[in-house]
Amino acid sequence: MRAKDAVGRFGERVAARYLDDHGIEVVERNWRCRYGEIDIVARDRAADELVFVEVKTRSGTGYGHPAEAVTRAKLARLRRLAGLWLGAHDARAREVRIDVVAILVPSGGRPEVQHLRAVG
């Protein structure tokens, strides 16, 4: 596994734990179809919302903050993937939203997590 892939998988585990600790239940991880992948599908029970989560992890800010990697094109793809996921599952919720969990993993330090809600 490439170092970049390992950082990404680590970030997804950190994000799932963070969401769970904040009352957002992870329903599915790494859902794939021919159009792409959704990192995390979760349910925010307090708001009765289904949450489609894009996780971005970086080990430094040399290429910018991890959240900056979520472009308009990426959000459009996530909206399409969310619709496909909903079509493939019998899930009910009052609302649907897309969140970003940005994780910065400094060398030798604890991961810094930023949760951006309803970004797209």
CNS distance restraints for C-alpha pairs under 8 A (distance, minus, plus):
assign (resid   1 and name CA) (resid   5 and name CA) 6.33 0.50 0.50
assign (resid   1 and name CA) (resid   6 and name CA) 6.53 0.50 0.50
assign (resid   2 and name CA) (resid   6 and name CA) 6.31 0.50 0.50
assign (resid   3 and name CA) (resid   7 and name CA) 6.21 0.50 0.50
assign (resid   4 and name CA) (resid   8 and name CA) 6.25 0.50 0.50
assign (resid   5 and name CA) (resid   9 and name CA) 6.20 0.50 0.50
assign (resid   6 and name CA) (resid  10 and name CA) 6.08 0.50 0.50
assign (resid   7 and name CA) (resid  11 and name CA) 6.10 0.50 0.50
assign (resid   7 and name CA) (resid  57 and name CA) 6.73 0.50 0.50
assign (resid   7 and name CA) (resid  58 and name CA) 7.10 0.50 0.50
assign (resid   7 and name CA) (resid  59 and name CA) 7.47 0.50 0.50
assign (resid   8 and name CA) (resid  12 and name CA) 6.30 0.50 0.50
assign (resid   8 and name CA) (resid  56 and name CA) 7.23 0.50 0.50
assign (resid   8 and name CA) (resid  57 and name CA) 5.67 0.50 0.50
assign (resid   8 and name CA) (resid  58 and name CA) 7.71 0.50 0.50
assign (resid   9 and name CA) (resid  13 and name CA) 6.41 0.50 0.50
assign (resid  10 and name CA) (resid  14 and name CA) 6.28 0.50 0.50
assign (resid  11 and name CA) (resid  15 and name CA) 6.02 0.50 0.50
assign (resid  11 and name CA) (resid  55 and name CA) 7.06 0.50 0.50
assign (resid  11 and name CA) (resid  56 and name CA) 7.23 0.50 0.50
assign (resid  11 and name CA) (resid  57 and name CA) 5.43 0.50 0.50
assign (resid  11 and name CA) (resid 103 and name CA) 6.30 0.50 0.50
assign (resid  12 and name CA) (resid  16 and name CA) 6.09 0.50 0.50
assign (resid  12 and name CA) (resid  39 and name CA) 7.32 0.50 0.50
assign (resid  12 and name CA) (resid  55 and name CA) 6.22 0.50 0.50
assign (resid  13 and name CA) (resid  17 and name CA) 6.25 0.50 0.50
assign (resid  14 and name CA) (resid  18 and name CA) 6.06 0.50 0.50
assign (resid  14 and name CA) (resid 111 and name CA) 7.92 0.50 0.50
assign (resid  15 and name CA) (resid  19 and name CA) 6.08 0.50 0.50
assign (resid  15 and name CA) (resid  55 and name CA) 7.01 0.50 0.50
assign (resid  15 and name CA) (resid 101 and name CA) 6.41 0.50 0.50
assign (resid  15 and name CA) (resid 103 and name CA) 7.72 0.50 0.50
assign (resid  15 and name CA) (resid 113 and name CA) 7.65 0.50 0.50
assign (resid  16 and name CA) (resid  20 and name CA) 6.17 0.50 0.50
assign (resid  16 and name CA) (resid  26 and name CA) 6.56 0.50 0.50
assign (resid  16 and name CA) (resid  40 and name CA) 7.57 0.50 0.50
assign (resid  17 and name CA) (resid  21 and name CA) 6.08 0.50 0.50
assign (resid  18 and name CA) (resid  22 and name CA) 6.31 0.50 0.50
assign (resid  18 and name CA) (resid 113 and name CA) 7.95 0.50 0.50
assign (resid  19 and name CA) (resid  23 and name CA) 6.44 0.50 0.50
assign (resid  19 and name CA) (resid  24 and name CA) 4.98 0.50 0.50
assign (resid  19 and name CA) (resid  25 and name CA) 6.81 0.50 0.50
assign (resid  19 and name CA) (resid  26 and name CA) 7.36 0.50 0.50
assign (resid  20 and name CA) (resid  24 and name CA) 5.02 0.50 0.50
assign (resid  20 and name CA) (resid  25 and name CA) 5.34 0.50 0.50
assign (resid  20 and name CA) (resid  26 and name CA) 6.79 0.50 0.50
assign (resid  23 and name CA) (resid  44 and name CA) 6.70 0.50 0.50
assign (resid  23 and name CA) (resid  45 and name CA) 7.26 0.50 0.50
assign (resid  23 and name CA) (resid  46 and name CA) 7.65 0.50 0.50
assign (resid  24 and name CA) (resid  42 and name CA) 6.32 0.50 0.50
assign (resid  24 and name CA) (resid  43 and name CA) 5.60 0.50 0.50
assign (resid  24 and name CA) (resid  44 and name CA) 4.55 0.50 0.50
assign (resid  24 and name CA) (resid  45 and name CA) 6.69 0.50 0.50
assign (resid  25 and name CA) (resid  42 and name CA) 5.32 0.50 0.50
assign (resid  25 and name CA) (resid  43 and name CA) 5.18 0.50 0.50
assign (resid  25 and name CA) (resid  44 and name CA) 6.48 0.50 0.50
assign (resid  25 and name CA) (resid  45 and name CA) 7.64 0.50 0.50
assign (resid  26 and name CA) (resid  40 and name CA) 6.82 0.50 0.50
assign (resid  26 and name CA) (resid  41 and name CA) 6.10 0.50 0.50
assign (resid  26 and name CA) (resid  42 and name CA) 4.21 0.50 0.50
assign (resid  26 and name CA) (resid  43 and name CA) 6.50 0.50 0.50
assign (resid  27 and name CA) (resid  40 and name CA) 7.56 0.50 0.50
assign (resid  27 and name CA) (resid  41 and name CA) 5.49 0.50 0.50
assign (resid  27 and name CA) (resid  42 and name CA) 4.84 0.50 0.50
assign (resid  27 and name CA) (resid  43 and name CA) 6.73 0.50 0.50
assign (resid  28 and name CA) (resid  40 and name CA) 5.83 0.50 0.50
assign (resid  28 and name CA) (resid  41 and name CA) 5.09 0.50 0.50
assign (resid  28 and name CA) (resid  42 and name CA) 6.80 0.50 0.50
assign (resid  29 and name CA) (resid  38 and name CA) 7.31 0.50 0.50
assign (resid  29 and name CA) (resid  39 and name CA) 5.56 0.50 0.50
assign (resid  29 and name CA) (resid  40 and name CA) 4.51 0.50 0.50
assign (resid  29 and name CA) (resid  41 and name CA) 6.32 0.50 0.50
assign (resid  30 and name CA) (resid  37 and name CA) 6.10 0.50 0.50
assign (resid  30 and name CA) (resid  38 and name CA) 5.54 0.50 0.50
assign (resid  30 and name CA) (resid  39 and name CA) 4.54 0.50 0.50
assign (resid  30 and name CA) (resid  40 and name CA) 6.10 0.50 0.50
assign (resid  31 and name CA) (resid  37 and name CA) 5.49 0.50 0.50
assign (resid  31 and name CA) (resid  38 and name CA) 5.24 0.50 0.50
assign (resid  31 and name CA) (resid  39 and name CA) 6.67 0.50 0.50
assign (resid  31 and name CA) (resid  40 and name CA) 7.44 0.50 0.50
assign (resid  31 and name CA) (resid  41 and name CA) 7.98 0.50 0.50
assign (resid  32 and name CA) (resid  36 and name CA) 5.81 0.50 0.50
assign (resid  32 and name CA) (resid  37 and name CA) 4.35 0.50 0.50
assign (resid  32 and name CA) (resid  38 and name CA) 6.53 0.50 0.50
assign (resid  33 and name CA) (resid  37 and name CA) 6.45 0.50 0.50
assign (resid  35 and name CA) (resid  81 and name CA) 7.21 0.50 0.50
assign (resid  36 and name CA) (resid  77 and name CA) 7.98 0.50 0.50
assign (resid  36 and name CA) (resid  81 and name CA) 7.08 0.50 0.50
assign (resid  37 and name CA) (resid  81 and name CA) 7.34 0.50 0.50
assign (resid  38 and name CA) (resid  52 and name CA) 6.98 0.50 0.50
assign (resid  38 and name CA) (resid  53 and name CA) 7.00 0.50 0.50
assign (resid  38 and name CA) (resid  54 and name CA) 6.74 0.50 0.50
assign (resid  38 and name CA) (resid  78 and name CA) 7.13 0.50 0.50
assign (resid  38 and name CA) (resid  81 and name CA) 6.97 0.50 0.50
assign (resid  38 and name CA) (resid  82 and name CA) 7.77 0.50 0.50
assign (resid  39 and name CA) (resid  52 and name CA) 7.80 0.50 0.50
assign (resid  39 and name CA) (resid  53 and name CA) 6.11 0.50 0.50
assign (resid  39 and name CA) (resid  54 and name CA) 5.56 0.50 0.50
assign (resid  39 and name CA) (resid  55 and name CA) 6.32 0.50 0.50
assign (resid  40 and name CA) (resid  52 and name CA) 6.03 0.50 0.50
assign (resid  40 and name CA) (resid  53 and name CA) 4.99 0.50 0.50
assign (resid  40 and name CA) (resid  54 and name CA) 6.80 0.50 0.50
assign (resid  40 and name CA) (resid  55 and name CA) 7.79 0.50 0.50
assign (resid  41 and name CA) (resid  50 and name CA) 7.23 0.50 0.50
assign (resid  41 and name CA) (resid  51 and name CA) 5.76 0.50 0.50
assign (resid  41 and name CA) (resid  52 and name CA) 4.75 0.50 0.50
assign (resid  41 and name CA) (resid  53 and name CA) 6.14 0.50 0.50
assign (resid  42 and name CA) (resid  50 and name CA) 5.86 0.50 0.50
assign (resid  42 and name CA) (resid  51 and name CA) 4.98 0.50 0.50
assign (resid  42 and name CA) (resid  52 and name CA) 6.44 0.50 0.50
assign (resid  42 and name CA) (resid  53 and name CA) 7.51 0.50 0.50
assign (resid  43 and name CA) (resid  48 and name CA) 7.09 0.50 0.50
assign (resid  43 and name CA) (resid  49 and name CA) 5.81 0.50 0.50
assign (resid  43 and name CA) (resid  50 and name CA) 4.63 0.50 0.50
assign (resid  43 and name CA) (resid  51 and name CA) 5.76 0.50 0.50
assign (resid  44 and name CA) (resid  48 and name CA) 5.72 0.50 0.50
assign (resid  44 and name CA) (resid  49 and name CA) 5.17 0.50 0.50
assign (resid  44 and name CA) (resid  50 and name CA) 6.29 0.50 0.50
assign (resid  44 and name CA) (resid  51 and name CA) 6.80 0.50 0.50
assign (resid  45 and name CA) (resid  49 and name CA) 6.61 0.50 0.50
assign (resid  48 and name CA) (resid  93 and name CA) 5.58 0.50 0.50
assign (resid  48 and name CA) (resid  94 and name CA) 5.57 0.50 0.50
assign (resid  48 and name CA) (resid  95 and name CA) 6.76 0.50 0.50
assign (resid  49 and name CA) (resid  93 and name CA) 5.29 0.50 0.50
assign (resid  49 and name CA) (resid  94 and name CA) 5.78 0.50 0.50
assign (resid  49 and name CA) (resid  95 and name CA) 4.69 0.50 0.50
assign (resid  49 and name CA) (resid  96 and name CA) 5.31 0.50 0.50
assign (resid  49 and name CA) (resid  97 and name CA) 6.99 0.50 0.50
assign (resid  50 and name CA) (resid  92 and name CA) 7.99 0.50 0.50
assign (resid  50 and name CA) (resid  93 and name CA) 5.97 0.50 0.50
assign (resid  50 and name CA) (resid  95 and name CA) 6.43 0.50 0.50
assign (resid  50 and name CA) (resid  96 and name CA) 4.77 0.50 0.50
assign (resid  50 and name CA) (resid  97 and name CA) 6.41 0.50 0.50
assign (resid  51 and name CA) (resid  96 and name CA) 5.89 0.50 0.50
assign (resid  51 and name CA) (resid  97 and name CA) 5.04 0.50 0.50
assign (resid  51 and name CA) (resid  98 and name CA) 5.66 0.50 0.50
assign (resid  51 and name CA) (resid  99 and name CA) 6.67 0.50 0.50
assign (resid  52 and name CA) (resid  78 and name CA) 7.79 0.50 0.50
assign (resid  52 and name CA) (resid  82 and name CA) 6.67 0.50 0.50
assign (resid  52 and name CA) (resid  96 and name CA) 7.75 0.50 0.50
assign (resid  52 and name CA) (resid  97 and name CA) 6.31 0.50 0.50
assign (resid  52 and name CA) (resid  98 and name CA) 4.78 0.50 0.50
assign (resid  52 and name CA) (resid  99 and name CA) 6.19 0.50 0.50
assign (resid  53 and name CA) (resid  98 and name CA) 5.81 0.50 0.50
assign (resid  53 and name CA) (resid  99 and name CA) 4.81 0.50 0.50
assign (resid  53 and name CA) (resid 100 and name CA) 5.49 0.50 0.50
assign (resid  53 and name CA) (resid 101 and name CA) 6.89 0.50 0.50
assign (resid  54 and name CA) (resid  98 and name CA) 7.65 0.50 0.50
assign (resid  54 and name CA) (resid  99 and name CA) 6.39 0.50 0.50
assign (resid  54 and name CA) (resid 100 and name CA) 4.83 0.50 0.50
assign (resid  54 and name CA) (resid 101 and name CA) 6.32 0.50 0.50
assign (resid  55 and name CA) (resid 100 and name CA) 5.85 0.50 0.50
assign (resid  55 and name CA) (resid 101 and name CA) 4.89 0.50 0.50
assign (resid  55 and name CA) (resid 102 and name CA) 5.95 0.50 0.50
assign (resid  55 and name CA) (resid 103 and name CA) 7.58 0.50 0.50
assign (resid  56 and name CA) (resid  66 and name CA) 5.31 0.50 0.50
assign (resid  56 and name CA) (resid  67 and name CA) 6.39 0.50 0.50
assign (resid  56 and name CA) (resid  69 and name CA) 7.31 0.50 0.50
assign (resid  56 and name CA) (resid  70 and name CA) 7.96 0.50 0.50
assign (resid  56 and name CA) (resid 100 and name CA) 7.43 0.50 0.50
assign (resid  56 and name CA) (resid 101 and name CA) 6.40 0.50 0.50
assign (resid  56 and name CA) (resid 102 and name CA) 4.91 0.50 0.50
assign (resid  56 and name CA) (resid 103 and name CA) 6.17 0.50 0.50
assign (resid  57 and name CA) (resid  66 and name CA) 5.74 0.50 0.50
assign (resid  57 and name CA) (resid 102 and name CA) 5.92 0.50 0.50
assign (resid  57 and name CA) (resid 103 and name CA) 4.61 0.50 0.50
assign (resid  57 and name CA) (resid 104 and name CA) 5.83 0.50 0.50
assign (resid  57 and name CA) (resid 105 and name CA) 7.27 0.50 0.50
assign (resid  58 and name CA) (resid  65 and name CA) 7.69 0.50 0.50
assign (resid  58 and name CA) (resid  66 and name CA) 5.83 0.50 0.50
assign (resid  58 and name CA) (resid 103 and name CA) 6.47 0.50 0.50
assign (resid  58 and name CA) (resid 104 and name CA) 5.16 0.50 0.50
assign (resid  58 and name CA) (resid 105 and name CA) 6.14 0.50 0.50
assign (resid  59 and name CA) (resid 104 and name CA) 5.66 0.50 0.50
assign (resid  59 and name CA) (resid 105 and name CA) 4.56 0.50 0.50
assign (resid  59 and name CA) (resid 106 and name CA) 5.41 0.50 0.50
assign (resid  59 and name CA) (resid 107 and name CA) 6.97 0.50 0.50
assign (resid  60 and name CA) (resid  64 and name CA) 7.93 0.50 0.50
assign (resid  60 and name CA) (resid  65 and name CA) 7.83 0.50 0.50
assign (resid  60 and name CA) (resid 104 and name CA) 6.45 0.50 0.50
assign (resid  60 and name CA) (resid 105 and name CA) 6.83 0.50 0.50
assign (resid  60 and name CA) (resid 106 and name CA) 6.14 0.50 0.50
assign (resid  61 and name CA) (resid  65 and name CA) 5.30 0.50 0.50
assign (resid  61 and name CA) (resid  66 and name CA) 7.54 0.50 0.50
assign (resid  61 and name CA) (resid 104 and name CA) 7.94 0.50 0.50
assign (resid  64 and name CA) (resid  68 and name CA) 6.47 0.50 0.50
assign (resid  64 and name CA) (resid  69 and name CA) 7.94 0.50 0.50
assign (resid  65 and name CA) (resid  69 and name CA) 7.55 0.50 0.50
assign (resid  65 and name CA) (resid 102 and name CA) 7.94 0.50 0.50
assign (resid  65 and name CA) (resid 104 and name CA) 7.72 0.50 0.50
assign (resid  66 and name CA) (resid  70 and name CA) 7.94 0.50 0.50
assign (resid  66 and name CA) (resid 102 and name CA) 5.39 0.50 0.50
assign (resid  66 and name CA) (resid 103 and name CA) 6.58 0.50 0.50
assign (resid  66 and name CA) (resid 104 and name CA) 6.92 0.50 0.50
assign (resid  67 and name CA) (resid 100 and name CA) 7.03 0.50 0.50
assign (resid  67 and name CA) (resid 101 and name CA) 7.53 0.50 0.50
assign (resid  67 and name CA) (resid 102 and name CA) 5.28 0.50 0.50
assign (resid  70 and name CA) (resid  74 and name CA) 5.76 0.50 0.50
assign (resid  70 and name CA) (resid  75 and name CA) 6.78 0.50 0.50
assign (resid  71 and name CA) (resid  75 and name CA) 6.27 0.50 0.50
assign (resid  72 and name CA) (resid  76 and name CA) 6.17 0.50 0.50
assign (resid  73 and name CA) (resid  77 and name CA) 6.27 0.50 0.50
assign (resid  74 and name CA) (resid  78 and name CA) 6.17 0.50 0.50
assign (resid  75 and name CA) (resid  79 and name CA) 6.17 0.50 0.50
assign (resid  75 and name CA) (resid 120 and name CA) 6.05 0.50 0.50
assign (resid  76 and name CA) (resid  80 and name CA) 6.36 0.50 0.50
assign (resid  76 and name CA) (resid 120 and name CA) 7.99 0.50 0.50
assign (resid  77 and name CA) (resid  81 and name CA) 6.10 0.50 0.50
assign (resid  78 and name CA) (resid  82 and name CA) 5.95 0.50 0.50
assign (resid  78 and name CA) (resid  98 and name CA) 7.69 0.50 0.50
assign (resid  79 and name CA) (resid  83 and name CA) 6.34 0.50 0.50
assign (resid  79 and name CA) (resid  98 and name CA) 7.67 0.50 0.50
assign (resid  79 and name CA) (resid 120 and name CA) 7.64 0.50 0.50
assign (resid  80 and name CA) (resid  84 and name CA) 6.36 0.50 0.50
assign (resid  81 and name CA) (resid  85 and name CA) 6.09 0.50 0.50
assign (resid  82 and name CA) (resid  86 and name CA) 6.14 0.50 0.50
assign (resid  83 and name CA) (resid  87 and name CA) 6.20 0.50 0.50
assign (resid  84 and name CA) (resid  88 and name CA) 6.27 0.50 0.50
assign (resid  85 and name CA) (resid  89 and name CA) 6.23 0.50 0.50
assign (resid  86 and name CA) (resid  90 and name CA) 7.10 0.50 0.50
assign (resid  86 and name CA) (resid  91 and name CA) 6.67 0.50 0.50
assign (resid  97 and name CA) (resid 117 and name CA) 7.74 0.50 0.50
assign (resid  97 and name CA) (resid 118 and name CA) 5.31 0.50 0.50
assign (resid  97 and name CA) (resid 119 and name CA) 7.80 0.50 0.50
assign (resid  97 and name CA) (resid 120 and name CA) 7.21 0.50 0.50
assign (resid  98 and name CA) (resid 117 and name CA) 6.88 0.50 0.50
assign (resid  98 and name CA) (resid 118 and name CA) 5.10 0.50 0.50
assign (resid  98 and name CA) (resid 119 and name CA) 5.85 0.50 0.50
assign (resid  98 and name CA) (resid 120 and name CA) 5.62 0.50 0.50
assign (resid  99 and name CA) (resid 115 and name CA) 7.24 0.50 0.50
assign (resid  99 and name CA) (resid 116 and name CA) 5.61 0.50 0.50
assign (resid  99 and name CA) (resid 117 and name CA) 4.55 0.50 0.50
assign (resid  99 and name CA) (resid 118 and name CA) 5.18 0.50 0.50
assign (resid  99 and name CA) (resid 119 and name CA) 5.67 0.50 0.50
assign (resid  99 and name CA) (resid 120 and name CA) 7.54 0.50 0.50
assign (resid 100 and name CA) (resid 115 and name CA) 6.01 0.50 0.50
assign (resid 100 and name CA) (resid 116 and name CA) 5.11 0.50 0.50
assign (resid 100 and name CA) (resid 117 and name CA) 6.62 0.50 0.50
assign (resid 100 and name CA) (resid 119 and name CA) 7.05 0.50 0.50
assign (resid 101 and name CA) (resid 113 and name CA) 6.84 0.50 0.50
assign (resid 101 and name CA) (resid 114 and name CA) 5.75 0.50 0.50
assign (resid 101 and name CA) (resid 115 and name CA) 4.57 0.50 0.50
assign (resid 101 and name CA) (resid 116 and name CA) 6.20 0.50 0.50
assign (resid 102 and name CA) (resid 113 and name CA) 5.86 0.50 0.50
assign (resid 102 and name CA) (resid 114 and name CA) 5.13 0.50 0.50
assign (resid 102 and name CA) (resid 115 and name CA) 6.41 0.50 0.50
assign (resid 102 and name CA) (resid 116 and name CA) 7.83 0.50 0.50
assign (resid 103 and name CA) (resid 111 and name CA) 6.36 0.50 0.50
assign (resid 103 and name CA) (resid 112 and name CA) 5.54 0.50 0.50
assign (resid 103 and name CA) (resid 113 and name CA) 4.68 0.50 0.50
assign (resid 103 and name CA) (resid 114 and name CA) 6.40 0.50 0.50
assign (resid 104 and name CA) (resid 111 and name CA) 5.65 0.50 0.50
assign (resid 104 and name CA) (resid 112 and name CA) 5.10 0.50 0.50
assign (resid 104 and name CA) (resid 113 and name CA) 6.68 0.50 0.50
assign (resid 105 and name CA) (resid 109 and name CA) 6.85 0.50 0.50
assign (resid 105 and name CA) (resid 110 and name CA) 6.60 0.50 0.50
assign (resid 105 and name CA) (resid 111 and name CA) 4.52 0.50 0.50
assign (resid 105 and name CA) (resid 112 and name CA) 6.42 0.50 0.50
assign (resid 106 and name CA) (resid 110 and name CA) 6.93 0.50 0.50
assign (resid 106 and name CA) (resid 111 and name CA) 6.70 0.50 0.50
